[in-house]
Amino acid sequence: MPLKSKINFKLVSRVLGNLLLVESGALFFVLFISLIYSENDGKYFVYSGLVALVVALILIFIGKKAPERAGKREGSMIVAFIWVLFSLIGALPFWISGAILSYTDAFFETMSGFTTTGASVLNNIEELSHGILFWRSLTHWLGGLGIVVISLAILPMLGINGSQLFVAEATGPTKDKFSPKINDTARILFIVYFSLTFIETLFLLFGGMSLFDAVTHSFATIATGGFSTKQASIGYWESSPYIQYVLSFFMLLAGANFALYFFGYKRKFFKIRENEELRYYVLVMLGASFAIMFTLIDFNNVVNFAVVEKAWRDSFFTISSLMTTTGFSTVDYMTWKPLTWVVIVIIMLIGASAGSTSGGIKMVRVVIATKACYYEFKRLLHPPAVIPVKYNKHVLNESVLTRVLTFIILYLVIILIGILILLISGMGVGESIGSMITCVSCVGPGFNSVGPAGNYAAIPEFSKWFLTFVMLLGRLELYTVLIIFTPAFWRG
C-alpha cells in the first residue's frame, strides 16, 4: 500500500508569492498609463501594487526553504488559488478609485477579466480613466495566456518543475507540447501570444482606431475576453466594416490551438493539415454564420450586395465572437429570430479549440464524443466488427473516451444545477440560463437583461459571487477546481 504524501504547503505559498510579483509589476506598470494621459488615478495602482507586493513577500517568506517536490495536488492548488488571489487584489484599483463602488462588483469585474469571461457590471465605461480601462483590458491579457503559463519560465529559476502546473492549467483531453522543456513551451506560447497581439494592433491602427483602443481591443481579442473601451462594444465602430472584419479574423485565429502556430513556424504543415479539430472548428463557425445570415435577410424586400454583406458581417462577427467565447458585440442578437438563439446556445457550449484562450466544452471533445456515438451505432449494427475511434489518425484508448464523455456530462449537469441556484437567488429564467451558460463557458453576454445590450449590474449580490465561482470553474475546466473540494484530495 503506497504511503500517503502530505501537501507541500510551503511550496504552494512560495510559488503563489512569486506569481503575485507578476501582478504587482503589472499594477505598477499601469501607473505610466495614468501619467501619459495626465490622470490622477495612478496612486490607486501604486497602492494596489504595494498590497500585492507585501502579500507576495509574506507568502515567499512562509515558503522559505520549501521542499522542491511538487505533484498534481500542489499544481491544482496553485492554479486555482492564483486566480482568486489575483482577482482579490486586482479588484482594488476599481474599488478604491470609486470606478466601481461595491467590492462585490469590483471582484466580479476582475474575475471576469482574468478568466477572460467579459461579463461586466459597468454602465459608464466611457467615463472611466485610461488607467482603469487599461487595467481592465490587461486582466484579460494576463489571464488569457494563463497566469501560470506566463510564469512557467520563472519556476525553473526557483528550482521548481512546472510540468504539474501546465497539466493543471492546460485544456483539452490531448496536449501538444512544443518542446520537451516546460519553460521552453511557456516561452513559445508567449511569443505566439505577443506576436498575434502586436499584429492585430497594427491592423486596427490602420483602420483608424486610436493607439489606446487598438492595444486594449487586441488584448481582449487575443485573450478571447471581450472587454471594450466603449459602452456599445464594437457597435461603436458600426460605420467601419474593416474594423469588424479584422476583429472577426483575429478572434478566429485566437480560437485555434496555439500549437498549430508553432508547427507552422517549424514548417510542419502536415500537422496543421491533418488537425481535425481545426477543420471542424472552421466548418462549424462558417456553417453557423451562414445559417444565421439567411435568417437576417428579408427576402420580401430588395436584396442586394449591401444587404447580404451586412447580414453576413453581423452573423459572422457574432458567431466568431461567441464561439471563441470573446463576447464582443456589434448588434443585439436578442432582437433576432428565436431560431438563432438555439444556434447561439449550441455555439456557446461548444467553444473553440483546446490549446487556445477560449472557453466552452472545446471542439476536440465534441468531435471525439460525436465519433464515439457514431461508431457505437455501427457496432450495434455489426457486433463482431472492431471499430476503433480515431482522432488525427491515431486510435484513442478507452480512458480518453471516458474522460471526454464524463467531462461533457459533468459540464451539462453543472449548468443545470447552476441554473436552479440562480433561479432560487431571484434571477429570471432567461437570465439564469444565459448567465450560467455564458459564465461557465467564459463567453460574457447572455440573454435578456444580461444580453449584449445589457450587463450584470442589476443581478442579486449572491448571484454575482456564485457566478465568479462559475467563471473560475469554467476557466480551469471543472476538475482542477472541483477536485480541491473532495476529501480524497486532502487525504493524499
C-alpha positions in Angstrom: 0.0 0.0 0.0 1.6 3.3 -1.1 2.4 5.9 1.6 0.2 9.0 1.7 2.2 12.1 0.9 1.5 15.4 2.6 0.7 18.5 0.5 3.7 20.7 0.2 2.0 23.9 1.5 5.3 25.8 1.8 6.0 25.3 -1.9 2.4 26.4 -2.8 3.0 29.5 -0.7 6.3 30.2 -2.3 5.0 29.9 -5.9 1.9 31.9 -5.2 4.1 34.7 -3.7 6.4 34.7 -6.8 3.4 34.8 -9.1 1.9 37.7 -7.2 5.1 39.6 -8.0 3.9 39.5 -11.6 0.6 41.2 -10.7 2.4 43.7 -8.6 4.6 44.6 -11.5 1.6 44.9 -13.8 -0.2 47.3 -11.4 2.9 49.5 -11.2 3.1 49.5 -15.0 -0.4 50.9 -15.3 0.9 53.9 -13.3 2.7 55.0 -16.5 -0.6 54.9 -18.5 -2.1 57.3 -16.0 0.9 59.6 -16.3 0.9 59.6 -20.1 -2.7 60.8 -20.1 -2.1 63.2 -17.1 -4.8 61.5 -15.0 -4.7 61.5 -11.2 -5.7 57.8 -10.6 -2.1 56.5 -10.8 -1.9 56.5 -7.0 -4.6 53.8 -6.8 -2.4 51.4 -8.9 0.6 52.2 -6.7 -1.5 51.4 -3.5 -2.7 48.1 -5.1 0.7 47.2 -6.4 2.1 47.7 -2.9 -0.6 45.4 -1.4 0.3 42.8 -4.0 4.0 43.2 -3.2 3.5 42.9 0.6 1.3 39.8 0.2 3.8 38.3 -2.2 6.8 38.8 0.2 4.8 37.3 3.1 3.9 34.2 1.1 7.5 33.9 -0.1 8.8 34.2 3.5 6.3 31.5 4.6 7.5 29.3 1.8 11.2 29.8 2.6 13.3 26.6 2.4 10.3 24.7 1.0 11.0 21.2 -0.4 11.1 21.3 -4.2 8.7 18.4 -4.5 5.6 19.3 -6.5 2.8 16.9 -7.5 -0.7 17.2 -9.0 -2.2 18.4 -5.8 0.2 21.3 -5.4 -0.3 22.1 -9.1 -4.1 22.2 -8.7 -3.9 24.4 -5.6 -1.5 26.9 -7.2 -3.5 27.2 -10.4 -6.9 27.6 -8.6 -5.7 29.9 -5.8 -3.7 32.2 -8.0 -6.8 33.2 -10.0 -8.6 34.0 -6.7 -5.6 36.0 -5.3 -5.1 37.9 -8.5 -8.8 38.8 -8.6 -9.0 39.8 -4.9 -6.0 42.2 -5.3 -6.8 43.2 -8.9 -10.2 44.4 -7.8 -8.6 47.1 -5.5 -8.0 49.8 -8.2 -11.6 49.6 -9.3 -12.9 49.8 -5.7 -10.6 52.3 -4.0 -10.7 54.7 -7.0 -14.5 54.7 -6.9 -14.8 53.5 -10.5 -16.8 50.6 -9.1 -18.5 51.4 -5.8 -19.1 47.9 -4.5 -16.3 45.5 -3.8 -18.6 42.7 -4.9 -19.0 44.3 -8.3 -15.2 45.1 -8.4 -14.4 41.4 -7.7 -16.9 40.3 -10.3 -15.4 42.5 -12.9 -11.9 41.5 -12.1 -12.6 37.7 -12.0 -14.5 38.2 -15.3 -11.3 39.9 -16.7 -8.8 37.3 -15.5 -10.9 34.4 -16.6 -11.5 36.1 -19.9 -15.2 35.9 -19.5 -16.0 39.5 -20.3 -19.2 39.7 -18.3 -19.4 43.3 -17.0 -21.3 45.3 -14.4 -20.3 48.7 -15.8 -22.8 51.2 -17.2 -20.3 54.1 -17.6 -17.4 52.6 -19.4 -16.5 55.7 -21.5 -16.5 57.9 -18.3 -13.6 55.8 -16.8 -10.0 56.9 -16.9 -7.5 55.4 -19.3 -5.6 53.8 -16.4 -8.7 51.9 -15.2 -9.7 50.9 -18.7 -6.1 49.7 -19.5 -6.0 47.6 -16.3 -9.4 46.2 -17.1 -8.1 45.0 -20.5 -4.8 43.9 -19.1 -6.5 41.5 -16.8 -7.8 39.8 -19.9 -4.3 39.6 -21.5 -2.7 38.2 -18.4 -5.5 35.7 -17.7 -5.9 34.7 -21.3 -2.5 33.3 -21.8 -2.8 31.7 -18.4 -1.2 33.3 -15.4 0.5 30.0 -14.8 1.8 29.6 -18.3 3.2 33.2 -18.3 5.1 32.4 -15.1 6.3 28.9 -16.1 9.6 30.4 -17.3 10.1 31.8 -13.7 9.7 28.4 -11.9 13.0 26.8 -13.1 14.8 29.8 -11.6 13.2 28.8 -8.3 14.4 25.2 -8.8 10.8 24.0 -9.4 9.5 21.8 -12.2 6.5 23.5 -13.8 5.0 20.4 -15.5 2.3 19.9 -12.9 1.2 23.5 -13.3 1.0 23.1 -17.0 -1.1 19.9 -16.7 -3.5 21.6 -14.2 -3.9 24.8 -16.3 -3.8 23.4 -19.9 -7.1 22.5 -21.5 -8.4 19.6 -23.6 -8.1 15.8 -23.5 -4.9 15.9 -25.5 -2.0 18.3 -25.1 0.5 19.4 -27.7 3.8 20.1 -26.1 6.0 22.1 -28.4 9.2 21.5 -26.5 10.5 18.8 -24.1 11.3 21.6 -21.6 8.2 23.1 -20.0 9.9 26.6 -19.7 10.6 26.4 -23.5 6.9 25.7 -24.0 6.0 28.7 -22.0 8.4 30.9 -24.0 7.0 29.7 -27.3 3.4 30.3 -26.1 4.3 33.8 -25.1 6.0 34.6 -28.4 2.9 33.4 -30.3 0.6 35.3 -28.0 2.6 38.6 -28.1 3.0 38.4 -31.9 -0.7 38.0 -32.5 -1.5 40.9 -30.2 1.1 43.1 -31.9 0.0 42.3 -35.4 -3.7 42.9 -34.6 -2.8 46.2 -33.0 -1.2 47.3 -36.3 -4.2 46.3 -38.3 -6.6 48.2 -36.0 -4.4 51.3 -36.2 -4.6 51.1 -39.9 -8.4 51.0 -39.6 -8.5 54.3 -37.7 -8.6 53.2 -34.1 -6.5 55.2 -31.6 -3.4 53.5 -30.3 -5.1 53.1 -26.8 -8.2 51.5 -28.3 -6.2 49.3 -30.7 -4.0 48.0 -27.9 -6.8 47.3 -25.4 -9.0 45.7 -28.0 -6.1 43.5 -29.2 -5.6 42.4 -25.5 -9.3 41.5 -25.4 -9.4 39.7 -28.8 -6.3 37.5 -28.5 -7.3 36.7 -24.9 -10.8 36.0 -26.2 -12.0 38.2 -23.3 -14.4 40.8 -24.7 -13.9 43.9 -22.6 -14.2 47.0 -24.8 -13.4 50.6 -24.0 -16.9 51.6 -25.4 -20.3 51.0 -23.8 -21.6 49.9 -27.2 -18.7 47.5 -27.6 -17.7 47.1 -31.2 -21.0 48.6 -32.2 -19.3 51.9 -31.6 -17.4 51.3 -34.9 -20.6 50.4 -36.8 -19.5 52.6 -39.7 -16.3 50.6 -40.1 -16.7 47.2 -41.7 -12.9 46.9 -41.9 -12.5 47.0 -38.0 -15.3 44.4 -37.6 -13.7 42.1 -40.1 -10.3 42.5 -38.6 -11.6 41.7 -35.2 -13.6 38.7 -36.6 -10.5 37.3 -38.3 -8.3 37.7 -35.2 -11.0 36.1 -33.0 -10.9 33.2 -35.3 -7.1 33.0 -35.0 -7.3 33.3 -31.2 -9.7 30.4 -31.1 -7.3 28.0 -32.8 -4.8 25.8 -30.9 -1.7 27.8 -30.4 0.4 24.7 -31.0 -0.6 25.0 -34.7 1.2 28.3 -35.0 4.4 26.7 -33.7 4.0 23.9 -36.2 3.6 26.4 -38.9 6.8 28.2 -37.8 8.6 24.9 -37.9 7.1 24.2 -41.4 5.3 21.1 -40.1 2.3 22.0 -42.3 1.1 18.4 -42.4 0.2 18.7 -38.7 -2.0 21.7 -39.5 -3.5 20.0 -42.5 -4.3 16.8 -40.6 -5.7 18.5 -37.5 -9.4 17.5 -37.3 -10.2 20.0 -34.6 -9.1 22.9 -36.7 -11.1 21.7 -39.7 -14.3 21.2 -37.7 -13.8 24.4 -35.8 -13.7 26.4 -39.1 -16.6 24.5 -40.7 -18.9 24.9 -37.7 -18.1 28.6 -37.4 -18.8 29.2 -41.1 -21.8 26.9 -41.2 -23.5 28.6 -38.2 -22.7 32.0 -39.7 -24.3 31.2 -43.0 -27.3 29.7 -41.2 -27.9 32.9 -39.2 -27.1 35.1 -42.2 -30.1 33.7 -44.1 -32.4 34.4 -41.1 -31.3 38.0 -41.1 -32.2 38.7 -44.8 -35.7 39.8 -45.5 -36.3 38.2 -48.9 -39.7 40.0 -49.2 -37.7 43.2 -49.8 -35.0 44.2 -52.2 -31.9 42.0 -51.7 -28.6 43.4 -53.0 -24.9 43.1 -52.1 -25.1 45.7 -49.3 -27.9 43.8 -47.6 -26.2 40.4 -47.9 -22.8 41.8 -46.8 -24.4 43.4 -43.7 -26.2 40.2 -42.8 -23.0 38.2 -43.3 -20.9 40.6 -41.3 -23.3 40.7 -38.4 -23.7 36.9 -38.3 -20.0 36.1 -38.8 -18.9 38.6 -36.2 -21.4 37.4 -33.7 -20.7 33.7 -34.2 -16.9 34.2 -34.2 -17.3 36.2 -31.0 -19.5 33.7 -29.2 -17.8 30.6 -30.5 -14.3 31.8 -29.4 -16.0 33.0 -26.2 -14.7 36.5 -26.7 -18.0 38.3 -26.2 -17.7 41.4 -28.4 -20.9 42.6 -29.9 -21.9 44.7 -32.8 -25.7 44.0 -32.7 -28.2 42.8 -30.1 -28.9 39.2 -31.0 -31.9 39.2 -28.7 -33.7 41.1 -31.5 -33.1 38.3 -33.9 -35.4 35.4 -34.5 -35.7 32.8 -31.7 -34.3 30.1 -34.0 -30.9 31.9 -33.9 -30.9 31.8 -30.1 -30.8 28.0 -30.3 -27.7 28.2 -32.6 -26.1 30.7 -30.3 -26.6 28.4 -27.2 -25.0 25.5 -29.1 -22.1 27.6 -30.2 -21.6 29.0 -26.7 -21.4 25.4 -25.3 -19.1 24.1 -28.0 -16.5 26.9 -27.7 -13.3 26.9 -29.9 -10.2 24.8 -29.8 -8.3 23.2 -27.0 -4.9 24.9 -26.5 -6.4 28.3 -27.2 -7.5 31.0 -24.8 -11.2 30.3 -25.3 -13.7 28.5 -23.0 -16.5 26.1 -23.6 -16.5 22.3 -23.9 -13.9 22.6 -26.8 -14.3 21.3 -30.3 -11.9 18.4 -29.8 -14.2 16.9 -27.2 -17.3 17.4 -29.3 -15.6 15.8 -32.3 -14.4 12.8 -30.2 -17.8 12.4 -28.5 -19.6 12.6 -31.8 -17.4 9.9 -33.3 -17.8 7.7 -30.3 -21.6 7.9 -30.6 -21.5 7.3 -34.4 -19.2 4.2 -34.1 -21.4 2.8 -31.3 -24.3 2.7 -33.7 -22.1 0.9 -36.2 -21.1 -1.6 -33.6 -24.7 -2.3 -32.8 -25.4 -3.0 -36.5 -22.2 -5.1 -36.8 -21.5 -6.7 -33.4 -18.4 -8.7 -34.5 -16.7 -5.7 -36.0 -13.8 -4.0 -34.3 -14.3 -0.3 -35.0 -11.8 1.9 -33.1 -12.4 5.7 -32.6 -9.6 7.7 -34.3 -8.6 11.3 -33.9 -5.9 12.8 -36.1 -5.3 9.3 -37.5 -4.5 8.0 -34.0 -6.6 5.3 -32.3 -8.0 6.6 -29.0 -7.9 4.4 -26.0 -10.9 3.9 -23.7 -9.6 6.1 -21.0 -9.6 9.1 -23.3 -13.1 8.4 -24.5 -14.2 8.0 -20.8 -12.6 11.3 -19.8 -14.2 13.1 -22.8 -17.7 11.8 -22.2 -17.6 12.3 -18.4 -16.4 15.8 -18.8 -19.3 16.7 -21.2 -21.8 15.1 -18.8 -20.4 16.9 -15.8 -20.3 20.2 -17.8 -24.0 19.9 -18.6 -25.0 18.7 -15.1 -23.2 21.7 -13.6 -25.1 24.0 -15.9 -28.4 22.6 -14.9 -27.6 22.8 -11.2 -26.3 26.4 -11.6 -29.5 27.4 -13.4 -31.5 26.2 -10.5 -29.3 28.0 -8.0 -29.6 31.3 -10.0 -33.4 30.9 -10.2 -33.6 30.4 -6.4 -31.4 33.5 -5.9 -34.1 35.6 -7.7 -32.9 35.8 -11.3 -35.4 35.3 -14.2 -35.5 32.2 -16.3 -33.8 33.7 -19.4 -31.2 35.5 -17.3 -30.4 32.3 -15.3 -30.0 30.1 -18.4 -27.9 32.7 -20.2 -25.8 33.7 -17.2 -24.9 30.1 -16.3 -24.0 29.0 -19.9 -22.1 32.2 -20.6 -20.1 32.2 -17.4 -19.1 28.5 -17.3 -18.1 28.9 -21.0 -16.4 32.2 -20.3 -18.4 34.0 -23.1 -19.7 37.2 -21.4 -23.1 38.3 -22.8 -26.1 36.1 -22.0 -29.8 36.5 -22.7 -32.4 39.1 -21.9 -31.2 41.8 -19.4 -27.7 40.2 -19.3 -27.5 40.0 -23.1 -25.3 42.1 -25.4 -27.4 45.2 -24.8 -27.4 44.9 -21.0 -25.0 43.8 -18.3 -24.8 42.1 -14.9 -25.1 45.2 -12.7 -28.7 44.5 -11.5 -28.5 40.8 -10.7 -28.6 39.8 -7.0 -25.3 40.0 -5.0 -25.4 36.3 -4.2 -25.7 35.6 -7.9 -22.6 37.7 -8.6 -20.5 35.8 -6.1 -21.8 32.5 -7.4 -21.1 33.4 -11.0 -17.5 34.4 -10.2 -17.0 30.9 -8.9 -18.6 29.5 -12.1 -16.2 31.6 -14.2 -13.2 30.2 -12.3 -14.7 26.7 -12.7 -15.1 27.1 -16.5 -11.7 28.7 -17.0 -9.9 25.9 -15.3 -12.2 23.2 -16.9 -14.0 21.9 -13.8 -11.8 19.2 -12.4 -8.9 21.5 -11.3 -11.2 23.4 -9.0 -13.7 20.7 -8.0 -11.0 18.2 -7.0 -10.0 20.6 -4.2 -13.4 20.1 -2.6 -13.0 16.3 -2.4 -11.9 14.6 0.9 -9.5 12.4 -1.1 -7.6 15.4 -2.3 -6.6 16.4 1.2 -6.0 12.8 2.4 -3.4 12.2 -0.3 
